[in-house]
Amino acid sequence: MKRHEITDEQWKLVSPLIPRKAARTGRPPKDPRLMLNGVFWILGTGAPWRDLPERFGSCKTVHRYFSNWRRTGVFAAIIEALQVKLDNQGLIDWELWCVDGANVRAARAAAGADKKVSTDTPTSRQTTHWAAAEAGLDRSSMWSLTVTELRSPSRSRPGKSTNRRGPNRSSARRSRA
């Protein structure tokens, strides 16, 4: 057994949950265990689909199986079956919740980068203090002293007309005639 592949014991548990293709025409279906191992290889390595090793078959085929299984709830059923098994063994603490922050994407500004907002956009300091008051914070609280105003982007460019069509062309043609 290679890395990122499921064992025989694991396969016995999840194989009844994976639908079998019963098509009578076209190409024969791929081995679902091989397709699941390919999905686990991608999820375990974080590699792009195009870098899937050839032993799993075409990356497009494995991705199609992954998409179909995700859409039809196969992975949710697998998770539920694993949770039931672990719960029966007393290995799940239902009061404990963990989120892996390594996979949560943060905004650019979370790392201290500037926001992409034009300096021409008007802001209102009063709104900032109003928001602090609504949050139950004093006007001199640390949050109120350190907060910066968010600039809302303008929908139209300054000095530009909002009429996109320009002058009425039909009236210009009539005047020429």
trRosetta pair geometry for C-beta under 8 A, 3 or more apart (Angstrom, degrees):
i j d omega theta_ij theta_ji phi_ij phi_ji
1 5 5.4 -150 -170 83 87 118
1 7 6.2 -10 -116 -102 167 66
2 5 5.1 73 64 1 74 128
3 44 7.5 -167 146 130 90 151
4 37 7.1 110 120 -169 80 73
4 40 4.9 168 172 125 85 95
4 41 4.4 108 121 -97 142 59
4 44 4.0 -154 -115 45 115 157
4 45 6.8 -38 -76 -34 157 91
5 37 4.4 11 -122 -136 86 116
5 40 6.7 142 -98 80 33 135
5 41 7.5 8 -65 -62 72 93
6 10 4.1 -121 -174 94 104 130
6 11 5.3 133 114 -59 118 80
6 14 7.2 -57 -174 34 166 134
6 33 7.3 -118 57 -156 112 91
6 36 6.6 -20 4 118 130 119
6 37 6.4 -125 11 -86 82 83
6 40 6.7 147 -39 -21 88 166
7 10 4.7 97 51 9 76 102
7 11 6.9 -136 96 -6 40 89
8 11 5.5 -54 -146 36 32 114
8 12 6.6 39 153 -25 64 100
9 12 5.9 -49 -154 27 31 113
9 13 7.0 28 150 -16 60 104
10 13 5.8 -58 -158 34 36 112
10 14 6.4 4 159 3 71 111
11 14 6.3 -70 -138 50 31 91
11 15 5.4 44 166 -45 71 109
11 33 5.8 13 -131 -119 127 120
12 15 6.3 -36 -124 15 20 116
13 81 6.3 157 165 138 97 126
13 82 7.4 84 142 -84 138 72
13 85 6.8 -19 -145 -56 137 157
14 17 5.3 -66 -165 40 58 115
14 18 6.5 53 145 -27 85 104
14 36 7.4 143 115 -154 138 162
14 78 5.1 23 -129 -125 112 105
14 81 6.8 157 -97 78 65 145
15 18 5.9 -58 -148 29 38 109
15 32 7.5 124 -134 91 76 126
15 33 7.3 -19 -98 -74 102 98
17 74 6.2 128 143 -157 94 78
17 77 4.7 180 -159 119 122 121
17 78 5.5 160 104 -75 154 71
17 81 6.1 -119 -56 -20 146 149
18 32 4.8 142 139 166 142 146
18 36 6.9 -80 -95 -60 150 130
18 69 7.2 -25 -130 -116 85 122
18 74 6.0 58 -110 -156 60 130
19 72 7.1 -36 -3 118 137 156
19 74 6.9 -107 -1 -89 89 122
20 29 7.3 154 -173 72 64 161
20 32 7.1 -97 -101 -31 63 139
21 29 3.6 146 50 -73 133 147
23 26 5.6 -26 142 49 139 112
23 29 6.8 128 29 -49 105 99
29 32 7.6 5 143 -52 119 82
30 34 6.2 -104 160 73 103 117
30 35 5.4 107 104 -53 122 112
30 57 6.0 -63 -131 -26 143 172
30 61 6.1 101 -29 161 152 130
30 65 7.1 -86 62 -61 125 138
31 34 4.0 71 80 8 107 112
31 35 6.8 176 89 -11 55 83
32 35 5.4 -54 -145 39 38 112
32 36 6.1 39 155 -21 69 104
32 65 7.5 173 -129 -156 68 137
33 36 5.7 -52 -145 37 31 111
33 37 6.3 34 153 -19 64 105
34 37 5.6 -52 -147 37 30 113
34 38 6.5 35 150 -21 62 103
34 56 6.1 165 168 -140 88 63
34 57 6.8 82 137 -9 124 114
35 38 5.5 -51 -152 33 33 115
35 39 6.6 35 150 -19 64 101
35 56 7.4 109 -106 -173 35 96
35 57 7.6 -31 -87 39 73 132
35 61 7.3 -103 -111 133 106 91
35 62 5.6 -180 -144 -122 74 70
35 65 4.1 -30 180 99 137 172
35 66 7.7 -154 167 -46 98 69
36 39 5.6 -49 -150 34 35 112
36 40 6.4 34 151 -16 66 105
36 65 7.8 -103 -60 136 53 133
37 40 5.6 -53 -145 40 33 111
37 41 6.3 41 151 -26 64 101
37 56 6.5 -150 94 -109 92 107
38 41 5.5 -48 -148 29 32 115
38 42 6.7 31 153 -16 63 101
38 52 5.9 39 -162 -160 102 130
38 56 3.4 120 -93 -167 112 141
38 57 6.9 -64 -71 41 154 87
38 62 3.9 -96 122 -132 143 139
38 65 7.8 85 67 59 121 132
39 42 5.9 -55 -155 35 33 109
39 43 6.2 23 153 -11 68 110
39 62 6.3 -170 -58 176 68 100
39 65 7.0 -114 -52 97 119 105
39 66 4.7 151 -108 -91 116 107
39 69 7.7 -51 -79 50 165 144
40 43 5.7 -57 -139 45 33 107
40 44 5.6 31 161 -20 68 114
41 44 5.9 -58 -139 41 23 109
41 45 6.1 2 168 -1 62 115
41 47 7.8 -28 140 39 83 117
41 52 6.6 105 95 -136 126 82
41 53 6.9 -86 167 19 159 101
41 56 6.6 -133 27 -54 145 150
42 45 6.6 -70 -139 46 20 94
42 46 7.9 99 171 -71 52 10
42 47 6.2 -105 -132 62 60 81
42 49 6.3 9 -122 -98 138 62
42 52 6.2 -32 -71 -90 101 101
42 62 7.4 150 -24 132 132 130
42 66 7.7 -40 51 -80 145 156
43 46 7.7 24 -172 -67 24 49
47 51 4.2 -100 165 79 123 128
47 52 7.3 160 99 -68 122 51
48 51 5.2 91 63 4 75 103
49 52 5.9 -15 -172 -26 50 112
49 59 4.6 126 157 175 86 119
49 60 7.9 89 150 -73 128 42
49 62 7.4 -177 -153 80 99 107
49 63 5.2 22 -144 -70 145 125
50 59 5.5 -176 -103 66 33 173
51 59 7.8 82 35 -96 27 143
52 56 5.5 -80 165 60 112 131
52 59 4.3 151 30 -99 125 94
52 62 6.0 -176 -162 45 168 151
53 56 5.9 96 75 3 75 97
54 57 7.6 64 -174 -72 48 11
56 59 7.9 64 90 -87 113 55
56 62 5.5 24 142 -73 119 141
57 61 5.1 -53 126 67 122 136
57 62 6.2 147 74 -46 97 96
58 61 4.2 90 68 2 98 104
58 62 6.9 -172 91 -4 53 82
59 62 5.8 -54 -146 40 35 109
59 63 6.1 37 154 -20 67 109
60 63 5.7 -55 -145 40 29 112
60 64 6.3 35 153 -24 63 105
61 64 5.6 -52 -149 31 30 113
61 65 6.7 30 152 -16 63 102
62 65 5.8 -52 -152 36 34 111
62 66 6.3 37 149 -20 65 106
63 66 5.4 -52 -146 37 34 115
63 67 6.2 35 155 -19 67 105
64 67 5.8 -52 -145 37 29 110
64 68 6.3 28 156 -16 63 108
65 68 5.9 -58 -146 40 29 109
65 69 6.1 24 158 -16 66 110
66 69 6.0 -61 -145 40 25 107
66 70 6.2 24 158 -19 64 110
67 70 5.8 -56 -144 37 27 110
67 71 6.1 25 158 -18 64 111
68 71 5.8 -58 -144 39 28 109
68 72 6.1 8 163 -3 66 114
68 74 8.0 37 115 0 71 130
69 72 6.2 -64 -137 48 26 98
69 74 3.7 -65 -161 46 87 134
69 75 5.9 92 138 -33 101 86
70 74 7.3 -60 -56 43 25 89
70 75 5.8 3 -102 6 61 127
73 76 4.6 -49 -162 41 77 119
73 77 5.9 82 137 -26 86 96
74 77 5.7 -57 -152 36 32 112
74 78 6.5 34 150 -21 66 104
75 78 5.5 -49 -147 34 37 114
75 79 6.4 39 153 -19 66 102
76 79 5.8 -51 -148 36 32 111
76 80 6.3 33 152 -19 64 107
77 80 5.6 -53 -147 37 31 113
77 81 6.3 33 154 -20 65 105
78 81 5.8 -54 -148 36 30 110
78 82 6.4 28 154 -16 64 107
79 82 5.8 -58 -149 39 30 109
79 83 6.2 31 153 -20 65 107
80 83 5.7 -54 -146 36 31 112
80 84 6.4 33 155 -21 65 104
81 84 5.8 -51 -148 34 31 112
81 85 6.5 31 153 -18 63 106
82 85 5.7 -54 -148 36 33 112
82 86 6.2 24 157 -12 67 109
83 86 5.9 -59 -142 43 30 105
83 87 5.8 32 157 -22 67 110
83 92 6.4 51 -155 -78 76 160
84 87 5.7 -55 -141 38 26 111
84 88 6.3 30 157 -21 62 105
85 88 6.0 -56 -152 33 27 111
85 89 6.7 15 152 -9 61 109
86 89 5.7 -62 -151 43 35 107
86 91 4.4 -86 -171 70 88 110
86 92 4.9 93 118 -41 107 103
87 90 7.5 43 -176 -75 34 25
87 91 7.4 -101 -73 50 24 68
87 92 4.7 -40 -85 32 71 127
87 94 7.9 37 -114 -56 112 107
93 96 4.3 45 99 9 113 115
99 104 7.0 40 152 -48 114 132
100 103 5.4 42 104 17 105 103
100 104 7.6 166 99 -22 57 91
101 104 5.2 -54 -146 25 53 117
106 110 3.9 -89 165 60 120 156
106 111 6.8 117 104 -37 128 88
107 110 4.9 117 60 -17 73 100
108 111 6.6 -69 -174 36 41 100
108 113 4.3 -61 157 67 95 136
108 115 7.6 143 82 -102 107 51
109 112 7.4 94 -169 -49 44 3
109 113 5.7 -103 -91 68 40 75
109 114 7.3 -23 -104 161 87 10
109 115 5.1 4 -80 -72 131 84
115 150 7.5 -20 77 -132 172 79
115 151 7.8 166 98 36 128 94
117 121 6.0 -81 173 35 96 141
117 150 7.4 -173 -79 -168 164 60
117 151 4.1 134 168 61 136 116
117 153 6.8 -128 -131 -73 79 79
118 121 4.9 110 74 -20 88 98
118 151 6.9 -133 61 128 58 145
118 153 7.1 91 16 -123 102 75
118 154 7.4 -53 53 13 136 102
119 151 7.8 -125 -111 -79 28 169
120 154 7.4 -51 105 -5 100 136
120 158 6.5 -105 165 -15 144 138
121 151 3.9 108 93 175 126 118
121 152 6.3 -167 179 67 129 45
121 153 6.2 -76 -99 -110 145 33
121 154 5.7 -157 -107 -29 89 92
122 151 7.5 147 73 -140 22 92
123 127 7.9 -122 176 41 69 119
123 149 4.0 99 -177 130 139 143
123 150 7.4 157 -123 76 112 30
123 151 5.3 -76 -70 -93 103 76
124 127 4.2 73 94 -2 111 108
124 128 7.3 176 103 -10 65 80
124 149 7.1 166 55 -145 39 139
125 128 5.5 -50 -159 31 44 116
125 129 6.7 36 149 -13 71 102
125 149 6.4 -88 -89 -65 55 135
126 129 5.9 -57 -151 40 36 105
126 130 6.1 40 150 -23 68 108
127 130 5.4 -54 -146 37 33 116
127 131 6.3 36 154 -22 66 102
127 149 7.5 90 68 -133 103 107
128 131 5.8 -52 -151 33 30 111
128 132 6.6 30 150 -18 62 104
128 144 7.4 129 142 -144 97 74
128 147 5.8 173 -166 106 119 126
128 149 5.4 -94 -57 -91 130 86
129 132 5.4 -50 -149 35 37 114
129 133 6.4 39 152 -20 67 102
129 139 5.9 20 -150 -127 110 92
129 144 6.5 58 -113 -149 68 118
130 133 5.7 -53 -149 35 32 111
130 134 6.4 32 152 -18 65 106
131 134 5.7 -53 -147 37 32 112
131 135 6.4 29 153 -16 64 108
132 135 5.7 -60 -149 39 31 109
132 137 4.4 -77 -176 72 85 114
132 138 7.8 -40 149 79 114 20
132 139 6.7 115 101 -106 134 45
132 141 6.6 -177 -171 44 124 119
132 143 6.3 166 -121 100 108 107
132 144 4.3 48 -125 -89 163 105
132 147 7.3 -161 -69 13 114 152
133 136 7.8 53 177 -67 32 16
133 137 7.1 -96 -78 61 25 65
133 139 7.2 4 -71 -71 93 79
135 143 7.8 -69 92 101 146 154
137 141 4.2 -88 -180 22 104 158
137 143 5.5 -61 -152 56 164 124
137 144 5.9 173 126 -39 125 107
138 141 4.6 128 57 -43 76 93
138 144 7.2 -113 94 6 52 143
139 144 5.8 -155 -168 147 34 167
140 144 6.7 -106 -112 71 4 129
140 145 6.9 28 -166 -53 49 110
141 144 4.7 91 58 8 80 103
141 145 7.0 -153 93 -5 41 89
142 145 5.8 -61 -147 40 32 109
142 146 6.1 6 164 -1 68 115
143 146 6.4 -74 -142 47 24 94
143 147 5.7 35 164 -42 67 109
144 147 6.1 -38 -130 15 25 115
154 157 7.4 124 103 -90 121 30
154 158 7.4 28 113 -46 165 80
156 160 6.3 -149 172 73 94 101
156 162 5.4 -55 -114 -88 145 99
157 160 4.3 43 76 14 99 133
163 166 6.7 142 122 -68 102 20
165 168 7.8 40 121 -91 119 47
165 169 7.9 -109 164 -12 100 100
166 169 7.6 54 88 -51 102 92
167 171 7.7 -101 159 60 94 107
167 172 6.3 78 120 -46 120 125
168 171 4.4 48 102 14 114 111
168 172 6.8 163 95 -16 62 86
169 172 5.4 -54 -149 36 41 114
169 173 6.4 41 153 -21 70 101
170 173 5.8 -51 -151 33 35 111
170 174 6.6 36 151 -19 64 104
171 174 5.6 -52 -149 35 37 113
171 175 6.5 37 154 -22 66 103
172 175 5.9 -52 -149 32 32 110
172 176 6.9 34 152 -21 62 102
173 176 5.9 -54 -155 30 35 111
173 177 6.8 34 152 -23 65 106
174 177 5.9 -57 -153 29 35 113
